[in-house]
């Protein structure tokens, strides 16, 4: 059973709950957004203006005009998070009514935890606030999501889900490493805007001709698990990189065994048969140096070293190797992930 916790903070405007802050948690990762206002403050009635000002000053502390996500994206975000989700936990009848209307007709069940034994959420200093609340200690969606999830784990004994949650974290890292998501500069790696993460999945699916759902389904996940080159799928100027200026190239496999060298010879023979290049092994001088490397590794002293390679490996699985393009006929290296041996 797949479970999410969700907490919106917002305003009651013309008897409608308007979301200002939204956090969605699966126990390990939290998607967090602050929405731009749905309507301009000047268009509100005097009664609604007073309500907004009260909530700004005494409840969640987020200003009505704050926000970085267009309000029109809200329905799409809720639609995407509900795919393959069995239960969404919220706290409070207004939030329950709000989410139930959005998910009407879906298979996802909305549960108000206040009817399940969790008392009404109040301010709690045991959890770190989000960036929007760093200067005002008031009700925070990020904190509430973590507290609801803790209740969920304690009551329903769903510790097994933490293993499943790590899949999302690995997928986010994969999308960042290969150009589908911009790497976050935020020190809190849990916090990611949901729509951005979903867009990254969609971009990956389109690149590999999968159905662009924006959801991390099994087909998408299985493709991410396949072994691959460590270079981003969106390398700039890929087709105009330098080429070898000579036709006869020599290579060396540093501390390779007999199987390594036989495999390398066989692979170079394939290139030799299908190009005008020739490849020969040489232990002293080399154009191409091949070596096994750890996750964080350096260049070999005889070929561009010392110096740190800018591409780290990821341990067992996924990335097998990476190589450097020819440049001025100087020695270039091929690095193989040593954890794949």
C-alpha positions as CSV (number, residue, x, y, z in Angstrom):
1,X,0.0,0.0,0.0
2,X,1.4,3.4,-1.0
3,X,0.8,6.3,1.3
4,X,1.5,10.0,1.3
5,X,1.0,12.7,3.9
6,X,-0.1,16.2,2.6
7,X,-0.4,19.5,4.4
8,X,-1.6,22.8,2.8
9,X,-1.5,26.1,4.6
10,X,-3.6,28.9,3.1
11,X,-6.4,31.4,3.4
12,X,-10.2,31.2,3.4
13,X,-11.3,33.6,0.7
14,X,-15.0,34.0,-0.2
15,X,-15.7,30.7,1.6
16,X,-13.0,28.9,-0.5
17,X,-9.8,27.4,0.9
18,X,-6.9,29.0,-1.1
19,X,-3.6,27.2,-0.8
20,X,-0.5,29.3,-0.1
21,X,2.0,26.6,1.0
22,X,1.9,22.9,0.1
23,X,4.1,20.0,1.4
24,X,3.8,16.4,0.3
25,X,5.7,13.6,2.0
26,X,6.4,10.0,1.4
27,X,8.4,9.6,4.6
28,X,11.8,10.3,3.1
29,X,11.4,13.0,0.5
30,X,9.2,16.1,0.7
31,X,7.9,18.2,-2.2
32,X,7.4,21.8,-1.1
33,X,5.9,24.7,-2.9
34,X,4.6,28.2,-2.1
35,X,2.0,29.4,-4.5
36,X,1.4,32.8,-6.0
37,X,-2.0,34.4,-5.0
38,X,-5.0,33.1,-7.0
39,X,-6.5,36.6,-7.0
40,X,-5.0,40.1,-6.3
41,X,-5.3,41.2,-2.7
42,X,-7.1,44.4,-3.8
43,X,-10.0,42.3,-5.2
44,X,-10.8,40.8,-1.8
45,X,-13.6,41.9,0.4
46,X,-12.9,43.8,3.6
47,X,-13.9,40.7,5.6
48,X,-11.5,38.5,3.6
49,X,-8.7,41.0,3.9
50,X,-9.0,41.0,7.7
51,X,-9.0,37.2,7.7
52,X,-5.9,37.1,5.5
53,X,-4.1,39.6,7.7
54,X,-5.0,37.6,10.8
55,X,-3.6,34.3,9.4
56,X,-0.5,36.1,8.1
57,X,0.3,37.5,11.6
58,X,-1.0,34.7,13.9
59,X,-1.1,31.3,12.1
60,X,1.3,30.4,9.2
61,X,3.0,33.7,8.8
62,X,3.2,33.6,5.0
63,X,2.3,36.8,3.2
64,X,-0.6,36.7,0.8
65,X,1.6,38.0,-2.1
66,X,4.4,35.6,-1.5
67,X,5.0,32.6,-3.8
68,X,7.0,31.2,-6.8
69,X,4.6,28.7,-8.3
70,X,1.6,29.7,-10.5
71,X,-1.6,28.8,-8.8
72,X,-2.9,27.2,-12.0
73,X,-0.3,24.4,-11.4
74,X,-2.0,23.2,-8.2
75,X,-4.6,20.9,-9.7
76,X,-1.9,19.3,-11.9
77,X,0.4,18.7,-8.9
78,X,-2.4,17.0,-6.9
79,X,-3.4,15.0,-10.0
80,X,0.2,13.7,-10.4
81,X,0.8,12.8,-6.7
82,X,-2.4,10.8,-6.6
83,X,-1.3,8.3,-9.3
84,X,-0.9,4.8,-7.8
85,X,-1.4,6.2,-4.3
86,X,-3.8,4.4,-2.0
87,X,-4.1,6.8,1.0
88,X,-3.3,10.4,1.6
89,X,-3.3,11.6,5.2
90,X,-4.2,15.2,6.1
91,X,-5.0,16.9,9.4
92,X,-8.1,19.0,9.7
93,X,-11.6,19.0,8.3
94,X,-11.0,22.0,5.9
95,X,-8.0,20.3,4.4
96,X,-9.8,17.0,4.2
97,X,-12.7,18.7,2.4
98,X,-10.4,20.6,0.1
99,X,-8.4,17.5,-1.0
100,X,-11.5,15.2,-1.2
101,X,-13.0,17.6,-3.8
102,X,-9.8,17.6,-5.9
103,X,-9.5,13.8,-5.8
104,X,-13.2,13.1,-6.3
105,X,-13.6,10.1,-8.6
106,X,-10.0,8.8,-8.0
107,X,-9.1,5.6,-6.3
108,X,-7.0,7.5,-3.7
109,X,-8.6,7.6,-0.2
110,X,-8.3,10.8,1.8
111,X,-8.0,10.3,5.6
112,X,-8.3,13.0,8.2
113,X,-5.9,11.9,10.9
114,X,-7.8,13.9,13.5
115,X,-10.5,11.3,13.2
116,X,-7.9,8.5,13.6
117,X,-6.5,9.6,17.0
118,X,-3.9,12.3,16.1
119,X,-4.8,15.5,18.0
120,X,-4.9,18.8,16.2
121,X,-1.5,19.9,15.1
122,X,0.0,22.7,17.1
123,X,3.3,24.6,17.0
124,X,6.2,22.2,17.6
125,X,9.9,23.2,17.9
126,X,11.2,19.7,17.6
127,X,11.3,19.9,13.8
128,X,13.3,22.2,11.5
129,X,11.2,24.9,9.8
130,X,11.3,25.4,6.0
131,X,12.9,28.4,4.4
132,X,9.6,30.3,4.4
133,X,9.4,30.1,8.2
134,X,13.1,30.4,9.1
135,X,12.4,33.9,10.6
136,X,8.9,33.3,12.0
137,X,8.1,30.3,14.1
138,X,4.5,29.6,13.0
139,X,2.6,26.7,11.4
140,X,4.6,25.1,8.6
141,X,3.5,22.6,6.0
142,X,6.9,20.9,6.0
143,X,6.8,20.3,9.7
144,X,3.2,19.1,9.6
145,X,4.0,16.6,6.9
146,X,6.8,15.1,9.0
147,X,4.7,14.9,12.1
148,X,1.8,13.2,10.3
149,X,4.2,10.7,8.7
150,X,5.7,9.9,12.1
151,X,2.2,9.3,13.4
152,X,1.5,7.1,10.4
153,X,4.7,5.0,11.0
154,X,3.9,4.7,14.8
155,X,0.3,3.7,14.3
156,X,0.4,1.6,11.1
157,X,3.9,0.1,11.4
158,X,4.9,1.1,7.9
159,X,8.7,1.2,8.4
160,X,9.0,-1.0,5.2
161,X,8.0,2.0,3.2
162,X,11.3,3.8,3.9
163,X,13.1,1.3,1.6
164,X,10.6,2.1,-1.1
165,X,11.0,5.8,-0.5
166,X,14.7,5.6,-1.3
167,X,13.8,4.9,-4.9
168,X,12.5,8.4,-5.3
169,X,15.8,9.9,-3.8
170,X,17.9,7.7,-6.2
171,X,15.7,8.7,-9.2
172,X,16.1,12.4,-8.3
173,X,19.9,12.0,-8.1
174,X,19.8,10.1,-11.5
175,X,17.8,12.9,-13.2
176,X,20.2,15.5,-11.8
177,X,23.3,13.6,-12.9
178,X,22.2,13.1,-16.5
179,X,20.8,16.5,-17.3
180,X,17.0,16.1,-16.6
181,X,16.9,18.1,-13.5
182,X,19.0,21.1,-12.4
183,X,21.2,20.2,-9.5
184,X,19.8,21.8,-6.3
185,X,21.9,24.2,-4.4
186,X,19.6,23.8,-1.4
187,X,21.4,22.2,1.6
188,X,18.1,20.5,2.6
189,X,18.0,17.8,-0.1
190,X,14.6,16.6,1.1
191,X,12.9,19.7,-0.2
192,X,12.1,19.6,-3.9
193,X,9.2,21.3,-5.7
194,X,7.0,18.4,-6.9
195,X,6.2,19.8,-10.3
196,X,9.9,20.2,-11.1
197,X,10.7,16.6,-10.1
198,X,7.7,15.4,-12.2
199,X,8.8,17.5,-15.2
200,X,12.3,15.8,-15.0
201,X,10.7,12.4,-15.1
202,X,8.6,13.5,-18.1
203,X,11.7,14.8,-19.9
204,X,13.5,11.4,-19.3
205,X,10.5,9.5,-20.6
206,X,10.3,11.5,-23.7
207,X,14.0,11.2,-24.4
208,X,13.7,7.4,-24.3
209,X,10.4,7.2,-26.1
210,X,8.4,6.1,-23.1
211,X,4.8,7.3,-22.4
212,X,5.4,10.8,-20.8
213,X,3.4,10.3,-17.5
214,X,5.6,12.4,-15.2
215,X,5.3,9.5,-12.8
216,X,8.1,7.1,-11.7
217,X,6.4,3.9,-12.9
218,X,8.1,0.5,-13.3
219,X,8.9,1.0,-17.0
220,X,10.7,4.2,-16.2
221,X,12.5,2.8,-13.1
222,X,13.7,-0.3,-15.0
223,X,15.3,1.9,-17.7
224,X,17.0,4.0,-15.0
225,X,18.5,0.8,-13.5
226,X,20.2,-0.2,-16.8
227,X,24.0,0.1,-17.0
228,X,25.1,3.1,-18.9
229,X,27.9,5.6,-19.7
230,X,28.5,8.3,-17.1
231,X,28.2,11.2,-19.5
232,X,25.0,13.4,-19.3
233,X,22.4,12.8,-22.0
234,X,22.5,16.5,-22.9
235,X,26.3,17.0,-23.4
236,X,26.9,20.3,-25.2
237,X,28.7,20.3,-28.6
238,X,28.9,16.6,-28.5
239,X,29.2,16.1,-32.3
240,X,32.0,18.6,-32.8
241,X,34.5,17.3,-30.2
242,X,38.1,16.9,-31.3
243,X,39.3,13.8,-33.0
244,X,42.6,12.0,-33.3
245,X,45.0,13.6,-35.7
246,X,46.8,10.3,-36.3
247,X,45.7,6.9,-37.4
248,X,47.9,4.6,-35.4
249,X,47.1,4.6,-31.7
250,X,48.7,2.8,-28.8
251,X,47.1,1.8,-25.6
252,X,47.9,0.5,-22.1
253,X,45.7,-1.1,-19.4
254,X,47.1,-0.1,-16.0
255,X,47.3,-3.2,-13.7
256,X,44.8,-5.0,-15.9
257,X,44.8,-8.8,-15.8
258,X,44.8,-11.2,-18.8
259,X,41.0,-11.1,-19.2
260,X,41.0,-7.3,-19.1
261,X,43.6,-7.1,-21.9
262,X,41.9,-9.8,-24.1
263,X,38.6,-7.9,-23.8
264,X,40.3,-4.6,-24.6
265,X,42.0,-6.1,-27.6
266,X,38.8,-7.6,-28.9
267,X,36.9,-4.2,-28.5
268,X,39.6,-2.3,-30.3
269,X,39.6,-4.8,-33.1
270,X,35.9,-3.9,-33.7
271,X,36.9,-0.3,-34.0
272,X,39.8,-1.1,-36.3
273,X,37.6,-3.2,-38.6
274,X,35.1,-0.3,-38.9
275,X,37.4,2.7,-39.2
276,X,40.7,3.7,-40.6
277,X,42.3,3.6,-37.2
278,X,44.7,0.9,-35.9
279,X,45.3,0.0,-32.2
280,X,48.4,-1.5,-30.6
281,X,49.3,-2.3,-27.0
282,X,52.4,-0.5,-25.7
283,X,53.6,-0.6,-22.0
284,X,55.7,2.5,-22.2
285,X,54.2,5.1,-24.5
286,X,50.5,5.3,-24.9
287,X,47.8,7.5,-26.5
288,X,45.0,5.8,-24.6
289,X,45.4,4.8,-21.0
290,X,42.7,2.5,-19.4
291,X,42.4,1.9,-15.7
292,X,40.0,0.9,-13.0
293,X,39.0,3.7,-10.7
294,X,37.2,4.2,-7.4
295,X,34.2,6.5,-6.8
296,X,36.4,9.6,-6.3
297,X,39.5,9.2,-8.5
298,X,42.4,11.0,-10.1
299,X,44.2,10.9,-13.5
300,X,47.2,8.6,-13.9
301,X,50.6,10.3,-13.4
302,X,51.7,9.2,-16.9
303,X,48.6,10.6,-18.6
304,X,47.4,14.0,-17.4
305,X,48.0,13.5,-13.7
306,X,48.1,14.4,-11.0
307,X,44.7,15.8,-10.8
308,X,41.2,14.9,-9.8
309,X,38.8,13.5,-12.4
310,X,35.6,15.7,-12.5
311,X,33.3,12.7,-13.0
312,X,32.7,10.5,-9.9
313,X,31.4,7.0,-10.1
314,X,28.3,5.8,-8.3
315,X,29.3,2.4,-6.9
316,X,27.8,-0.9,-8.1
317,X,25.3,-0.6,-10.8
318,X,24.3,2.0,-13.4
319,X,27.5,3.8,-14.5
320,X,30.2,1.5,-15.9
321,X,32.8,3.9,-17.3
322,X,33.6,7.2,-18.9
323,X,36.3,8.5,-21.2
324,X,37.8,11.7,-22.4
325,X,37.7,13.0,-26.0
326,X,41.0,13.2,-28.0
327,X,42.8,16.6,-27.6
328,X,45.9,17.6,-29.5
329,X,47.1,14.0,-29.7
330,X,47.9,14.0,-26.0
331,X,47.4,10.9,-23.8
332,X,43.7,10.4,-22.9
333,X,42.1,8.2,-20.3
334,X,39.3,5.7,-20.0
335,X,38.1,5.1,-16.5
336,X,36.3,1.9,-15.5
337,X,34.3,1.7,-12.3
338,X,36.2,-0.7,-10.1
339,X,33.1,-1.6,-8.1
340,X,31.7,-3.3,-11.3
341,X,34.6,-5.8,-11.4
